[in-house]
Amino acid sequence: MKTFLYLITVLMITACALPEFSFKAGGKSGKEIPGKTIQIDYFDSKAPLANANAGNFLTESLKNLMQSQTKLNLVTQNGDWQIDGAITDYRVEPISIQANTESAAQNRFTMTVTANCKYVKPNKEDSIVFQNERFSFYSDFDSNEDFTSKEDELQKDVVGQITQAIYDKAFGGEW
């Protein structure tokens, strides 16, 4: 009986092995992302109402995401992968207008980014992955809350969604 329990225990442990992690692309083929380096240029803010730090926050967040989700080394120029863009919209607008009043129950913070991504192949030929691609996300908040006091939190949420969408668009294909 002890041998049987031992055998069952060994089978259960080997069947429940630890998961394996890899920095492979999200595509169906499971191949590694080609190249060794990535260059992420500063995302300038072209939106008139954008926070002065929005471009820097977006750029640094994208760099952090790429470093944590790929094996690509971050470089300042001549990267195998090159991503750039700009913040093109940054706004707050009322939503959910309350009945019998002209005030909103909630407001919506929206940020839109236009980005470009190319892969420079080993033969130095550029391969456009996407160009002038628009990424737009929003986060809602109660209208009785002051936007300036919530801006950092809202911006962090929206930038997280935008950077993940850029990553997915760039590396979600089959490599």
N, C-alpha and C positions, 0 to 999 in steps of 0.2 A: 504494500500500500504506500509506503514511504517513497519508493522508487517512482510510482505513478504520480504522486503529488509533486515530486521533484521535477519530473519530465514536464508536467503541465506548467509549473512555475517557469521553467526555462523557456518553454514555447511562448508563454505570455510575454516574458521580458523581451525576447528577440522579436516578437511580432510588434511590440510597442517601442521600437527603436526611436531614438531621438530624430527629429526632423533635420533634413539637410538644407542648408541655406546657400544661395548662390546669387551673384550679381549678374544674372542673365536677363536679357530683355524679356518683356512680358509677352512677346509673340509666341505663336504656336510651335515654332521650330526649337525653341530653347537654346539657340546658339548664343555665344557671347557677343556683347556689343563690340563692334570693331573699333580700332583706334586705341590710343593710349592717353590722349589729353583732351581737355575741354576748356574752351575759352568762353567766358560769359561777360559780355560787355555791359557797361552801366545802362540801366533802363532809365532814360531821362523822362521827366514828367512834362507832358505837353498839355495836361489838363489844367485849366486856369484855377480851379478851386482845390487842387491837390495839396496835401500836407507837404511841407518842405522836405521832410524825411522819407516820403513815400517811395521815391526812386531808389534811394539807398537801401531801405528796408526790403523792397522787392528783390533787388539785385543780390543782396547778401543771403536772403532766404533761398533764392534759386541756387546759389553757389553751395549753400549748406545741404540742400536736398540732393544735388548732383554728387557731392562728395559722400553722402551717406548711402545713396542707392546705386552707385556705380563704382567701378574700379578706376575710372578715368581720373587722371591727375589734373588739377586746376592750374591753368597757365594764363598769363596776361596777353599773350599774342601768339599767332601761328598755331592755334589749337587744331587738332584733328576734327573736333566738333566745335562749331561756333554758333553761339546763340546771342541775339541782341533784340532790342525792341524799345518800346516806349509806353508809358501810361498815357492813354488817350482820353479816358473819361474817369471822373472821380466826383461823385455827387451823392446828395442826400435828398430824398423826395418822400412826401407823405403817401402812405397807403392805408387801407382799411379805414375809410372815413366813417365816423360814428353816425348812427341814425339821429335825426333831428338836430344835428349840429354841423358846423363846418370844420370841425377839428378832426385830426386823424388819431386813431388809436395807436398806430404804429408808423414808424418811418423806416425807410430802406436805404442802406448805404450800398452803393454799387461802384465797383472799380472795373475798368476795362483796360486791357493791355493788348497791344499789337506786337507780335513777335515773329522773328525769323530764325530758322535753324538750317545749317548746312553741315555736311560731312565732307571733309577734304580727303579724298581717297589717297592711298599710297602713291599713285602715279600723279598726284597733285591736281587731279581733276575734281572740280566741285560737284557735289551732288546735293541739290536743294531738297531738304526734307520737308520743309514748309516755309512759305513766304507770306508776309502780311496776314498771318493767322490771328484771328481775334479771339481773345479769351476774356469772358466777362462773368463775374460772380457777384453775389450780393449777400448781405446779412441784415436781418430785420432787428429793430429794437423799439422799445416802448417810447411813445412820443413825449411822455413826461420826463424822460431822461435827457440830459444835456449831451449833445453829440460830441463836443470837445472832451468831455470826461470819459466817453465810451470809445472814442476814435481809435486809440491804440489797440484795444481788444477787438473791435470790429475789423480793423485793418489786418490784424494778425490772422483772423479767421479767413478773410477773403483772399489774402495773399497766399495762405496755405493751399487754398483750393486752386488758385491760378498757377502756382508753381507746380503742383501735382499734375495739373492738366497739361502744362508745357512738357513735363517729363514724359507723361503718357503718350503725347502726340509725337515726341521725338524718338522715344525708345520702345514704343508699344508695338512696333512692326516686327517683321521677321528678319532677323540678322543672321 
